[in-house]
Amino acid sequence: MKKLENLFQRKNLLFTLGIIVLIAAATLVAVFRINIAEEQNCYTTLFQTGDQLNQDIARLINYDKEQLESLAGIFAGYDNLNDEIVMNIVSNYRQCGMVSGLEILLPDNTLILQDGTIISVEDSMDFAKEAKKGAYLTEVSTDLLDSDKRVLLSVVPIVKDGEVTGILRGVIDLDELQSVWNINLYGVRADIYIVERSSGDYIVDTSGNKLGNVKFIDNKSIIKRSSMDELARQLMRGKKGYAVFDMPDSSENLYFCYMPCKVNNWELAISVPESAVLGNVGEVRTLLFLLVGFECLCFIVYLMWMFRDTRVRNYEKQRRIELMSFTGRVQELLFEAHQNQKNIELALELIGQMTDSQYVFFKILGENGMEEVYQWIKDDPGQPMLRVPKERVHFFMHYFYFKDGSGSIFMPNIEELKVVAPPSYELLVDKGVTSLMAVPVNDVSGRLVGVLGTCNMGPDCKDTHILEAVKLSFSMLYHNIRSYNIIREMGTVDLLTGLLNRNCYQKNLLDYPNMQFESLACVYCDVNGLHELNNSQGHEAGDEMLREVALTIRNYFGDTHSYRIGGDEFVAFVLDADMENVAKQSEAIAKKLQASDYYVSIGISIGRPRNLDQMEELVKKAETEMYEAKRIFYENGGRERRRR
C-alpha cells in the first residue's frame, strides 16, 4: 500500500514537474515570441509615426511658404523694397513656424538683413539666377554673417506686374529647429533625425548630439538590420528600413527606423530605447517565471490572470490607438483653424465624442482683456438643452490663476464646486450641469492663455488625460491665431499712429458706395507745422504730435473708418451723420489739439456717393475745404504760432 502511495506521489511529482517544465518551456517560447512580436510592432509603430511626422513636416514647411508668400504679396505693393514700412516688417518679424528671420535679395545683388542693414552679396549670389528658380527650399548652408551657424532658406519671389522685383528669404536656424518636433512613443520621448541625402549632414538630431554626418555611423554596433548594405549608404540613397544598435554607453539597445522624407531630398529617421519597446515584455516575463513555481491551482490562477491581463492590455492598446488617432485628427483640424474657425468647432465636437460630453468649450484670454469663447453643444433630443453662459466660463480662468496656471479640474460630481465657488455652482446647476473637467492651456513661455473644458462627461471618463493629450494643439492654435492676426494687421494698420493705413484706405474706397447708409461725411484733416516742428525739436516730437492727432480723431470718430493717408494727412468717414454734428466734432478736435499747442486744418464734405468717382469727388471736396482752412490759418499768423 505504501509502495502504491509512493508510486502515486511520484507520478504526481513527475506530473507536476512535467507541468512545470511545460510551463517553463511555454514561458520561454512565449517570451521569445513576445519579443519578436513587440519588435515587429515597434517597427510598425515607428514607420507609422514616421509617416505622420512626414506629413507634419510637409505641412509646416508649406505653412512657412504660405506665410512668406503672403508677406511677398504685401511687399509687392511697394515700389521700393527699401521702404520704411517694408524694413519695419522685416526687422519686427517674429518666429512663426520654422522661419526665425527674414531677408530680401534685391536686383542689384544686395541683401536686406533682418536688422535693417544692407550688404552686398555679388560674389555669392546672382539675382537673375535666383529669380528664375521660383519658390523653393535650399539645402543646408552657412549663415552669411556667422560661418559657424548652419541654416536653411525658404525662398519666395516678390512679383509685381509679372516681374520679380525682389526675393524674400525666410531663414531657418538649424539650432532652433531641434526643438520644433517632439514625439512620445511607449510613454517616452523618441529621438528624431532628418538627414540631407546629398551631403549626409544632419538637419535635425534631437538626441542631444552635435549635428554631424551619417558617414560617421559605426556599422559594427548594428546587431539587426533590414538590409546588409551600410546604413549611411541606405540613408543617402533614400531607402526605407530599420536597424537595432548596441549602444556602448548604455545597457540597452536602440531601435532605429528610416524612410524617405517628402521634402527637399531629405531622409527621416526615428529611434526609441529598448526599455520602451520591450518594457511590457519584461513585466510579463517576470510574472511568468514566478508562476512556474506554483502547481495546478497556481496554473489555473495564472491562466485566469493571463486571460484578464490580455483583455486589459488589448483594451488599453485600443484606447492608445484611439487616443493617437484622435489627437492626430484634432491636430490636423487645428493646424489651419486660424484661417477656418469652423475647424475649431469640429475639434471640440471630436473631444465631445471622445469624452461623451454634452458641452465642450475653449476659452482664450486675449490681450488687453479681450476674451473669446469657442463652444460645442451636443444636439441630443433625448436630453435637456444645455448652454453654459459664456460669462460663467470665466470661473475656470480665475481658478487657474489661483493655481498658477498649472494642474487641472476634474469634478465627476458638480457638488464639489459648491464649496469652491457657490455662485458658479448655483448657476451651473440651474443650467443642467452635473459634472465638469478642464485643463489650462499655456503658451510656449508657460503663461496661461486659455482653458479647455467639458461638461456632463460620460461615465467612462475617469480623468483629464484626453484633454491633456490635445491641449498642446490648442496652444498652437492660440499661437497661430495671434501670429495670423499680427501679419494681417501689419498690412492694414499704420505702425506709428495705430489708425488704418493708406493701403487700407484705397481698398476701402471701393466698398463705401456699396454700404448701407443714408449719408456719408468725409472729414479731411491736415496737421499744421509738422515740418517746422521736426526741424526745431526733432522727429520724435513730430511723431508724438501725429500720435496725439490720431488719438484725438479716434476718440471722436472711432477707428473703424479713420485713416492716416499721408505724412500729416488724416481722413475719417462718418456714416449717417448730419453736417452740424460732424462740424461740432471737428471743431472739438481742433480745440482739444490746440490746448496741446497742436494746430490742424479740417475740411468737411457730405453726400451719398454711388460709385468710386463720386466717392473720390466727396474726398476731393473735403480736401479743398481743408486747404482753404489751411490758407486762412497761415494768413492769420498761424506760422508764427506754430514756431512758438
C-alpha positions as CSV (number, residue, x, y, z in Angstrom):
1,M,0.0,0.0,0.0
2,K,2.8,2.4,0.9
3,K,4.6,1.5,-2.3
4,L,1.4,2.3,-4.3
5,E,1.2,5.6,-2.4
6,N,4.8,6.4,-3.1
7,L,4.3,5.5,-6.7
8,F,1.2,7.7,-6.8
9,Q,3.1,10.6,-5.2
10,R,6.0,10.0,-7.6
11,K,3.6,10.1,-10.5
12,N,2.1,13.3,-9.2
13,L,5.5,14.8,-8.7
14,L,6.6,13.8,-12.2
15,F,3.3,15.1,-13.5
16,T,3.8,18.3,-11.6
17,L,7.4,18.6,-12.7
18,G,6.2,17.9,-16.3
19,I,3.6,20.7,-15.9
20,I,6.3,23.0,-14.6
21,V,8.7,22.1,-17.4
22,L,5.9,22.6,-19.9
23,I,5.0,25.9,-18.3
24,A,8.7,26.9,-18.3
25,A,9.1,25.9,-21.9
26,A,5.9,27.6,-22.9
27,T,7.0,30.6,-20.9
28,L,10.4,30.7,-22.8
29,V,8.7,30.3,-26.1
30,A,6.1,32.9,-25.2
31,V,8.8,35.4,-24.1
32,F,10.7,34.8,-27.3
33,R,7.6,35.2,-29.4
34,I,6.5,38.3,-27.5
35,N,10.0,39.8,-28.0
36,I,9.7,39.2,-31.7
37,A,6.1,40.5,-31.9
38,E,6.9,43.6,-29.9
39,E,9.9,44.2,-32.1
40,Q,7.7,44.0,-35.2
41,N,5.1,46.1,-33.6
42,C,7.9,48.6,-32.7
43,Y,8.9,48.8,-36.4
44,T,5.3,49.2,-37.5
45,T,4.7,51.9,-34.9
46,L,7.9,53.7,-35.8
47,F,7.1,53.6,-39.5
48,Q,3.5,54.8,-38.9
49,T,4.8,57.6,-36.7
50,G,7.4,58.5,-39.4
51,D,4.6,58.7,-42.0
52,Q,2.6,61.0,-39.8
53,L,5.7,63.1,-39.0
54,N,6.5,63.2,-42.7
55,Q,3.1,64.8,-43.3
56,D,3.6,67.2,-40.3
57,I,7.0,68.3,-41.7
58,A,5.5,68.9,-45.2
59,R,2.5,70.8,-43.7
60,L,4.8,73.0,-41.6
61,I,7.1,73.8,-44.5
62,N,4.1,74.6,-46.7
63,Y,2.7,76.8,-43.9
64,D,6.0,78.7,-43.8
65,K,5.9,79.0,-47.6
66,E,2.3,80.4,-47.4
67,Q,3.3,82.9,-44.8
68,L,6.2,84.1,-46.9
69,E,4.0,84.3,-50.0
70,S,1.6,86.4,-48.0
71,L,4.4,88.7,-47.0
72,A,5.8,88.8,-50.5
73,G,2.3,89.8,-51.7
74,I,2.3,92.7,-49.2
75,F,5.9,93.7,-50.3
76,A,4.9,93.7,-53.9
77,G,2.6,96.6,-53.2
78,Y,5.6,98.9,-52.6
79,D,7.6,100.4,-55.4
80,N,10.7,100.4,-53.4
81,L,11.6,97.5,-51.2
82,N,13.8,99.8,-49.1
83,D,10.6,101.5,-48.0
84,E,10.4,102.2,-44.2
85,I,7.3,100.0,-43.8
86,V,8.9,97.1,-45.5
87,M,12.0,97.5,-43.4
88,N,9.9,97.6,-40.2
89,I,8.0,94.4,-41.2
90,V,11.4,92.6,-41.8
91,S,13.0,93.8,-38.6
92,N,10.0,93.2,-36.4
93,Y,9.2,89.7,-37.8
94,R,8.8,87.1,-35.0
95,Q,9.3,83.4,-35.5
96,C,6.2,81.7,-36.9
97,G,6.6,78.0,-37.7
98,M,10.2,77.2,-38.6
99,V,11.2,80.6,-40.0
100,S,13.0,82.7,-37.5
101,G,14.0,85.7,-39.6
102,L,13.6,87.4,-43.0
103,E,16.0,88.7,-45.7
104,I,15.3,90.3,-49.0
105,L,17.6,89.9,-52.0
106,L,17.4,93.0,-54.3
107,P,18.1,93.1,-58.1
108,D,21.4,94.9,-57.5
109,N,22.6,91.8,-55.6
110,T,22.4,93.5,-52.3
111,L,20.7,91.8,-49.3
112,I,18.5,93.4,-46.7
113,L,19.1,91.7,-43.4
114,Q,16.6,91.4,-40.5
115,D,18.3,94.1,-38.5
116,G,17.8,96.5,-41.4
117,T,21.4,96.6,-42.7
118,I,22.1,96.1,-46.4
119,I,25.1,94.2,-47.6
120,S,26.5,93.3,-51.0
121,V,26.3,89.6,-51.9
122,E,27.5,90.0,-55.5
123,D,30.3,87.4,-55.0
124,S,28.0,84.7,-53.6
125,M,24.6,85.3,-55.3
126,D,23.1,86.2,-58.6
127,F,19.7,87.8,-58.5
128,A,18.8,86.8,-62.1
129,K,19.5,83.1,-61.5
130,E,17.7,83.2,-58.2
131,A,14.6,84.8,-59.8
132,K,14.3,82.0,-62.3
133,K,14.2,79.3,-59.6
134,G,10.8,80.5,-58.2
135,A,9.8,79.4,-54.7
136,Y,12.0,76.6,-53.2
137,L,13.7,75.3,-50.0
138,T,17.5,75.4,-50.1
139,E,20.0,72.8,-48.9
140,V,21.9,73.3,-45.7
141,S,24.3,76.3,-46.0
142,T,26.3,78.5,-43.7
143,D,24.9,81.9,-42.5
144,L,26.3,84.9,-44.3
145,L,27.4,86.6,-41.1
146,D,28.2,83.6,-38.9
147,S,30.2,80.8,-40.6
148,D,29.7,78.5,-37.6
149,K,25.9,78.8,-38.0
150,R,24.1,76.4,-40.4
151,V,20.7,77.5,-41.9
152,L,18.1,76.5,-44.4
153,L,16.4,79.2,-46.5
154,S,12.8,79.2,-47.7
155,V,12.9,81.3,-50.8
156,V,9.8,83.1,-52.3
157,P,10.0,85.6,-55.2
158,I,8.4,89.1,-54.8
159,V,6.5,89.6,-58.1
160,K,4.9,92.8,-59.2
161,D,3.2,93.2,-62.6
162,G,4.7,89.9,-63.7
163,E,8.2,91.0,-62.9
164,V,10.4,89.7,-60.0
165,T,11.3,92.8,-58.0
166,G,12.9,91.0,-55.1
167,I,13.4,87.7,-53.4
168,L,12.1,87.1,-49.9
169,R,14.3,84.6,-47.9
170,G,13.0,83.0,-44.7
171,V,15.9,82.0,-42.5
172,I,15.5,78.6,-40.7
173,D,18.2,78.3,-38.0
174,L,19.1,74.6,-37.6
175,D,19.9,75.1,-33.9
176,E,16.4,76.4,-33.2
177,L,14.9,73.7,-35.5
178,Q,15.9,70.9,-33.0
179,S,13.0,71.8,-30.6
180,V,10.2,72.1,-33.2
181,W,9.2,68.4,-33.2
182,N,8.7,66.2,-30.2
183,I,7.2,62.7,-30.3
184,N,6.3,60.4,-27.4
185,L,6.3,56.7,-28.1
186,Y,5.6,54.0,-25.5
187,G,5.5,56.7,-22.9
188,V,9.0,58.0,-23.5
189,R,10.4,60.7,-25.8
190,A,11.5,59.4,-29.2
191,D,14.5,60.9,-31.0
192,I,14.0,62.4,-34.5
193,Y,16.7,62.7,-37.2
194,I,16.4,64.4,-40.5
195,V,19.3,63.9,-43.0
196,E,20.2,65.8,-46.1
197,R,20.8,62.9,-48.6
198,S,23.0,64.9,-50.9
199,S,25.6,65.5,-48.2
200,G,24.7,63.2,-45.4
201,D,24.6,66.1,-42.9
202,Y,22.1,66.0,-40.1
203,I,19.5,68.8,-40.3
204,V,17.7,67.6,-37.1
205,D,19.1,65.4,-34.3
206,T,17.1,65.6,-31.1
207,S,19.2,63.0,-29.3
208,G,21.4,65.8,-27.9
209,N,24.4,65.1,-30.1
210,K,26.1,67.9,-32.1
211,L,24.9,67.9,-35.7
212,G,27.2,65.8,-37.7
213,N,27.2,63.4,-40.7
214,V,25.8,59.9,-41.2
215,K,29.1,58.8,-42.6
216,F,30.4,58.5,-39.1
217,I,27.8,55.9,-38.1
218,D,29.5,52.8,-36.7
219,N,28.1,49.8,-38.6
220,K,29.8,47.4,-36.2
221,S,27.4,48.5,-33.5
222,I,24.4,47.4,-35.6
223,I,23.1,44.0,-34.3
224,K,20.0,43.8,-36.5
225,R,19.2,45.4,-39.8
226,S,16.7,45.3,-42.7
227,S,19.5,45.5,-45.3
228,M,23.1,44.3,-45.3
229,D,24.1,47.5,-47.1
230,E,25.9,50.1,-45.0
231,L,23.4,52.3,-43.1
232,A,24.9,55.5,-44.2
233,R,24.6,54.5,-47.8
234,Q,20.9,53.4,-47.2
235,L,20.2,56.8,-45.7
236,M,21.8,58.8,-48.5
237,R,20.1,56.7,-51.2
238,G,16.6,57.4,-49.7
239,K,15.9,53.8,-48.7
240,K,13.3,52.6,-46.1
241,G,14.3,50.2,-43.4
242,Y,15.3,49.6,-39.7
243,A,18.3,48.8,-37.6
244,V,19.0,47.9,-33.9
245,F,22.1,49.4,-32.4
246,D,24.1,48.0,-29.5
247,M,24.9,51.3,-27.6
248,P,28.3,51.1,-25.9
249,D,27.5,53.8,-23.3
250,S,24.1,52.2,-22.4
251,S,22.9,48.8,-21.1
252,E,20.1,48.6,-23.6
253,N,19.8,48.6,-27.4
254,L,18.4,51.4,-29.6
255,Y,15.6,50.7,-32.2
256,F,16.0,52.8,-35.3
257,C,13.9,53.2,-38.4
258,Y,14.4,55.4,-41.5
259,M,12.4,56.4,-44.6
260,P,12.5,59.0,-47.4
261,C,11.1,62.4,-46.5
262,K,8.6,64.1,-48.8
263,V,10.6,67.3,-48.6
264,N,13.7,68.5,-50.4
265,N,15.6,65.2,-50.8
266,W,15.7,64.5,-47.1
267,E,15.7,61.3,-45.1
268,L,13.7,60.9,-41.9
269,A,14.6,58.6,-39.0
270,I,13.1,57.9,-35.5
271,S,14.7,55.9,-32.6
272,V,13.5,54.7,-29.2
273,P,15.3,52.8,-26.5
274,E,14.8,49.1,-25.9
275,S,13.4,49.6,-22.5
276,A,10.4,51.4,-24.0
277,V,9.8,48.8,-26.7
278,L,10.2,45.7,-24.5
279,G,9.1,47.2,-21.2
280,N,5.9,45.3,-21.1
281,V,7.6,42.1,-22.2
282,G,9.9,42.3,-19.1
283,E,6.9,42.6,-16.8
284,V,5.2,39.6,-18.5
285,R,8.5,37.6,-18.3
286,T,8.8,38.2,-14.5
287,L,5.2,37.2,-13.9
288,L,5.5,34.1,-16.0
289,F,8.7,32.9,-14.2
290,L,7.1,33.5,-10.8
291,L,4.1,31.4,-11.8
292,V,6.3,28.5,-12.8
293,G,6.9,27.7,-9.1
294,F,3.2,27.1,-8.4
295,E,1.3,23.8,-9.0
296,C,-2.1,23.2,-10.5
297,L,-4.0,25.8,-8.6
298,C,-1.4,28.5,-9.4
299,F,-1.5,27.3,-13.0
300,I,-5.3,27.9,-13.1
301,V,-4.8,31.3,-11.4
302,Y,-2.1,32.0,-14.0
303,L,-4.5,31.2,-16.8
304,M,-7.2,33.4,-15.3
305,W,-4.7,36.2,-14.8
306,M,-3.4,35.9,-18.3
307,F,-7.0,36.0,-19.7
308,R,-7.7,39.1,-17.7
309,D,-4.4,40.7,-18.5
310,T,-4.8,40.1,-22.2
311,R,-8.2,41.7,-22.1
312,V,-6.9,44.7,-20.2
313,R,-3.9,45.1,-22.4
314,N,-5.9,44.9,-25.6
315,Y,-8.3,47.4,-24.2
316,E,-5.5,49.8,-23.2
317,K,-3.8,49.3,-26.5
318,Q,-7.0,50.0,-28.3
319,R,-7.5,53.1,-26.2
320,R,-4.0,54.3,-27.0
321,I,-4.6,53.8,-30.7
322,E,-7.9,55.7,-30.5
323,L,-6.2,58.4,-28.5
324,M,-3.4,58.7,-31.0
325,S,-5.8,58.8,-33.9
326,F,-8.0,61.3,-32.0
327,T,-5.0,63.5,-31.2
328,G,-3.8,63.5,-34.8
329,R,-7.2,64.4,-36.1
330,V,-7.6,67.3,-33.6
331,Q,-4.1,68.5,-34.5
332,E,-4.9,68.3,-38.2
333,L,-8.2,70.3,-37.8
334,L,-6.5,73.0,-35.7
335,F,-3.5,73.3,-38.0
336,E,-5.3,75.8,-40.2
337,A,-8.1,76.7,-37.8
338,H,-6.8,80.3,-37.5
339,Q,-8.0,80.7,-41.1
340,N,-11.0,78.5,-40.9
341,Q,-12.6,78.8,-37.5
342,K,-15.2,76.1,-38.4
343,N,-12.4,73.6,-37.7
344,I,-12.4,74.7,-34.1
345,E,-15.9,73.6,-33.6
346,L,-15.2,70.3,-35.3
347,A,-12.2,69.7,-33.0
348,L,-14.4,70.5,-30.0
349,E,-17.0,68.1,-31.3
350,L,-14.3,65.3,-31.5
351,I,-13.5,66.0,-27.9
352,G,-17.2,65.8,-27.0
353,Q,-17.4,62.4,-28.8
354,M,-14.3,61.1,-27.2
355,T,-15.4,62.1,-23.6
356,D,-19.1,61.5,-24.3
357,S,-19.7,65.1,-23.1
358,Q,-22.7,67.3,-23.6
359,Y,-20.8,70.6,-23.8
360,V,-17.2,71.4,-24.8
361,F,-15.6,74.8,-24.7
362,F,-12.2,76.5,-25.4
363,K,-11.8,80.0,-23.8
364,I,-9.0,82.3,-25.0
365,L,-7.8,85.0,-22.6
366,G,-6.7,87.6,-25.2
367,E,-4.6,90.7,-24.8
368,N,-5.9,93.9,-23.3
369,G,-8.7,92.0,-21.5
370,M,-10.2,90.8,-24.8
371,E,-11.6,87.3,-24.4
372,E,-13.1,84.8,-26.9
373,V,-15.0,81.6,-26.2
374,Y,-15.5,78.7,-28.7
375,Q,-18.1,76.1,-27.8
376,W,-19.8,73.0,-29.0
377,I,-23.1,71.7,-27.6
378,K,-24.4,68.2,-28.3
379,D,-27.6,68.0,-30.2
380,D,-29.5,65.3,-28.4
381,P,-33.3,65.5,-28.4
382,G,-33.4,62.9,-25.6
383,Q,-31.6,65.3,-23.2
384,P,-32.5,68.8,-22.0
385,M,-30.8,71.7,-23.8
386,L,-27.5,72.7,-22.0
387,R,-25.9,76.0,-22.6
388,V,-23.3,77.4,-20.2
389,P,-23.3,81.2,-20.4
390,K,-20.0,82.4,-21.8
391,E,-19.6,84.8,-18.9
392,R,-19.6,81.9,-16.4
393,V,-16.8,80.2,-18.2
394,H,-14.7,82.9,-16.6
395,F,-14.8,80.8,-13.4
396,F,-12.2,78.5,-14.9
397,M,-9.8,81.3,-15.6
398,H,-10.0,82.5,-12.0
399,Y,-9.4,79.0,-10.8
400,F,-6.2,78.5,-12.9
401,Y,-4.9,81.9,-11.9
402,F,-5.2,80.8,-8.4
403,K,-3.4,77.6,-9.2
404,D,-0.6,79.4,-11.0
405,G,-1.8,78.2,-14.4
406,S,-1.0,74.5,-13.6
407,G,-2.9,71.4,-12.7
408,S,-6.4,70.6,-13.9
409,I,-10.0,70.4,-12.7
410,F,-11.9,67.1,-12.6
411,M,-15.3,67.1,-10.9
412,P,-17.4,64.0,-11.8
413,N,-19.9,65.5,-9.3
414,I,-20.7,69.2,-9.5
415,E,-21.3,69.2,-5.8
416,E,-17.6,69.6,-5.3
417,L,-17.9,73.1,-6.8
418,K,-20.4,74.1,-4.1
419,V,-17.5,74.8,-1.7
420,V,-15.1,76.3,-4.2
421,A,-17.4,78.8,-5.9
422,P,-21.0,78.8,-4.6
423,P,-22.3,81.4,-7.2
424,S,-20.9,79.4,-10.1
425,Y,-22.3,76.2,-8.6
426,E,-25.8,77.7,-8.3
427,L,-25.8,79.0,-11.9
428,L,-24.3,75.8,-13.4
429,V,-26.7,73.5,-11.6
430,D,-29.6,75.7,-12.8
431,K,-28.3,75.2,-16.4
432,G,-28.2,71.4,-16.0
433,V,-24.5,70.9,-15.4
434,T,-23.8,67.7,-13.4
435,S,-20.1,67.2,-14.0
436,L,-17.2,69.1,-15.4
437,M,-13.5,69.0,-16.2
438,A,-11.0,71.5,-17.6
439,V,-7.2,71.9,-18.2
440,P,-5.2,75.1,-18.6
441,V,-3.7,76.0,-22.0
442,N,-0.4,77.7,-21.7
443,D,1.8,79.4,-24.4
444,V,5.4,78.4,-25.0
445,S,6.6,80.6,-22.1
446,G,4.2,78.8,-19.7
447,R,1.8,81.8,-19.4
448,L,-1.8,80.9,-19.1
449,V,-3.7,81.9,-22.3
450,G,-6.8,79.8,-22.2
451,V,-8.9,76.9,-20.8
452,L,-10.1,73.7,-22.5
453,G,-13.0,72.0,-20.7
454,T,-16.1,69.8,-21.0
455,C,-19.4,69.4,-19.0
456,N,-21.6,66.4,-18.4
457,M,-19.0,63.8,-19.3
458,G,-19.8,60.1,-19.8
459,P,-19.3,57.5,-17.1
460,D,-16.1,56.1,-18.8
461,C,-14.3,59.5,-18.4
462,K,-12.2,59.0,-15.3
463,D,-9.6,61.8,-15.6
464,T,-8.4,64.6,-17.9
465,H,-5.9,62.7,-20.0
466,I,-7.9,63.2,-23.2
467,L,-7.9,67.0,-22.7
468,E,-4.2,66.8,-21.7
469,A,-3.4,65.0,-25.0
470,V,-4.7,67.8,-27.1
471,K,-4.1,71.0,-25.1
472,L,-0.7,71.5,-26.9
473,S,-2.7,71.6,-30.2
474,F,-4.9,74.3,-28.7
475,S,-1.8,76.2,-27.5
476,M,-0.5,76.1,-31.1
477,L,-4.0,77.3,-32.3
478,Y,-3.6,80.3,-29.9
479,H,-0.1,81.0,-31.3
480,N,-1.3,80.6,-34.9
481,I,-4.3,82.9,-34.4
482,R,-2.1,85.5,-32.7
483,S,0.6,85.3,-35.5
484,Y,-2.0,85.4,-38.2
485,N,-3.7,88.5,-36.8
486,I,-0.3,90.2,-36.4
487,I,0.7,89.5,-40.0
488,R,-2.8,90.6,-41.3
489,E,-2.6,93.8,-39.1
490,M,0.9,94.7,-40.4
491,G,-0.6,95.1,-43.9
492,T,-3.5,97.4,-42.9
493,V,-2.5,99.4,-39.8
494,D,-0.2,102.4,-39.7
495,L,2.6,101.5,-37.3
496,L,3.1,105.0,-35.9
497,T,-0.5,106.0,-35.1
498,G,-2.4,102.8,-35.0
499,L,-5.0,104.1,-37.5
500,L,-5.8,102.3,-40.8
501,N,-3.1,103.0,-43.4
502,R,-3.2,104.3,-46.9
503,N,-3.3,100.8,-48.4
504,C,-6.5,100.0,-46.5
505,Y,-7.9,103.5,-47.3
506,Q,-7.5,102.9,-51.1
507,K,-9.0,99.4,-50.8
508,N,-12.0,100.6,-48.7
509,L,-12.8,103.5,-51.1
510,L,-14.3,100.9,-53.4
511,D,-16.5,99.5,-50.7
512,Y,-18.1,102.6,-49.3
513,P,-20.5,103.2,-52.2
514,N,-22.0,99.7,-51.6
515,M,-22.5,100.1,-47.9
516,Q,-26.0,100.7,-46.4
517,F,-26.2,104.4,-45.2
518,E,-28.2,107.5,-45.9
519,S,-25.3,109.9,-45.9
520,L,-21.6,109.8,-45.7
521,A,-19.4,112.7,-44.3
522,C,-15.8,113.0,-45.1
523,V,-13.5,114.8,-42.6
524,Y,-10.1,115.7,-44.1
525,C,-7.6,116.8,-41.5
526,D,-4.1,118.2,-42.1
527,V,-1.6,118.8,-39.4
528,N,-0.1,122.4,-39.5
529,G,3.6,122.9,-38.8
530,L,4.8,119.3,-38.8
531,H,7.8,120.3,-40.9
532,E,8.7,123.2,-38.6
533,L,8.3,121.0,-35.5
534,N,10.6,118.3,-37.0
535,N,13.2,120.9,-37.8
536,S,13.1,122.7,-34.4
537,Q,12.5,119.8,-32.0
538,G,13.3,116.7,-33.9
539,H,11.3,113.9,-35.5
540,E,10.4,112.3,-32.1
541,A,8.4,115.5,-31.3
542,G,6.8,115.3,-34.7
543,D,5.9,111.6,-34.2
544,E,4.4,112.5,-30.8
545,M,2.2,115.2,-32.4
546,L,1.0,112.7,-35.1
547,R,0.1,110.2,-32.4
548,E,-1.8,112.8,-30.4
549,V,-3.8,113.9,-33.5
550,A,-4.6,110.3,-34.4
551,L,-5.7,109.5,-30.8
552,T,-8.0,112.6,-30.8
553,I,-9.5,111.6,-34.2
554,R,-10.1,108.1,-32.9
555,N,-11.8,109.4,-29.7
556,Y,-14.3,111.4,-31.7
557,F,-14.8,109.4,-34.9
558,G,-13.7,105.9,-33.8
559,D,-11.1,103.8,-35.6
560,T,-13.3,101.7,-38.0
561,H,-13.3,104.4,-40.7
562,S,-10.3,106.6,-39.6
563,Y,-7.1,106.6,-41.8
564,R,-3.7,108.1,-42.0
565,I,-3.3,108.6,-45.7
566,G,-0.1,110.6,-45.8
567,G,2.7,112.1,-43.6
568,D,0.5,114.7,-41.9
569,E,-2.9,114.0,-43.6
570,F,-5.8,112.1,-42.0
571,V,-9.2,111.2,-43.3
572,A,-12.3,110.0,-41.3
573,F,-15.6,108.9,-42.7
574,V,-18.8,109.3,-40.6
575,L,-21.9,107.3,-41.7
576,D,-25.4,108.7,-41.3
577,A,-24.3,111.9,-39.5
578,D,-25.6,115.4,-40.3
579,M,-23.2,118.2,-41.2
580,E,-23.8,120.2,-38.0
581,N,-22.8,117.3,-35.7
582,V,-19.7,116.5,-37.8
583,A,-18.7,120.2,-37.8
584,K,-19.1,120.3,-34.0
585,Q,-16.9,117.2,-33.5
586,S,-14.3,118.6,-35.9
587,E,-14.2,121.9,-34.1
588,A,-13.8,120.0,-30.8
589,I,-10.9,118.1,-32.2
590,A,-9.2,121.3,-33.3
591,K,-9.7,122.9,-29.8
592,K,-8.5,119.9,-27.9
593,L,-5.3,119.7,-30.0
594,Q,-4.9,123.5,-29.7
595,A,-4.7,123.0,-25.9
596,S,-1.6,120.9,-26.5
597,D,-0.2,123.6,-28.9
598,Y,-1.0,121.5,-31.9
599,Y,-2.9,123.0,-34.9
600,V,-4.9,121.3,-37.6
601,S,-6.8,122.4,-40.6
602,I,-10.0,120.5,-41.3
603,G,-12.3,120.3,-44.3
604,I,-15.7,118.6,-44.4
605,S,-18.0,117.3,-47.1
606,I,-21.1,115.3,-47.0
607,G,-23.1,113.3,-49.6
608,R,-24.3,109.9,-50.8
609,P,-21.7,108.6,-53.3
610,R,-22.9,105.8,-55.6
611,N,-19.7,104.9,-57.2
612,L,-15.9,105.3,-57.0
613,D,-15.9,108.6,-58.9
614,Q,-18.4,110.2,-56.6
615,M,-16.5,108.8,-53.6
616,E,-13.3,110.5,-54.9
617,E,-15.2,113.7,-55.6
618,L,-16.5,113.7,-52.0
619,V,-12.9,113.3,-50.7
620,K,-11.6,116.0,-53.1
621,K,-14.3,118.4,-51.9
622,A,-13.3,117.9,-48.2
623,E,-9.6,118.3,-49.2
624,T,-10.4,121.6,-50.9
625,E,-12.2,122.8,-47.8
626,M,-9.2,121.8,-45.8
627,Y,-6.8,123.7,-48.0
628,E,-9.0,126.8,-47.6
629,A,-8.9,126.4,-43.8
630,K,-5.1,126.0,-44.0
631,R,-4.8,129.2,-46.1
632,I,-6.8,131.2,-43.5
633,F,-4.7,129.7,-40.7
634,Y,-1.5,130.9,-42.1
635,E,-2.9,134.3,-43.2
636,N,-3.9,134.9,-39.6
637,G,-0.4,134.3,-38.2
638,G,-0.5,130.5,-38.0
639,R,3.1,130.1,-39.0
640,E,4.2,132.3,-36.0
641,R,2.0,130.3,-33.6
642,R,3.5,127.1,-34.9
643,R,7.1,128.3,-34.3
644,R,6.5,129.1,-30.6
